[in-house]
Amino acid sequence: MVPLQQLLIGLTGTLVGVIGWLFVGMYIQRRDARRHARNAGRAVYFELGANQLAIFTALEYGMFGPLSRASYDQLLPELATWLPADEL
């Protein structure tokens, strides 16, 4: 038979370990979500720069090129995890 004191120490250790792993998992997921959101922001920023260049070219030289929204539409869920709603 296991003494009650050893059983309580084992249960306490188990509880602390489970809570610790929960916090570590949450930290890793949040860090990964931020990394994906930053990468999505960079892609959208690059697309906006390309669109700005296409508009400049159209105004200056009369050569109209298509504007793109593909990466913004595709990466909007990742941006929503990082940016406040009013910035989207």
Secondary structure, 3 states (H helix, E strand, C coil): CCCHHHHHHHHHHHHHHHHHHHHHHHHHHHHHHHHHHHHHHHHHHHHHHHHHHHHHHHHHHCCCCCCCCHHHHHHHHHHHCCCCHHHC
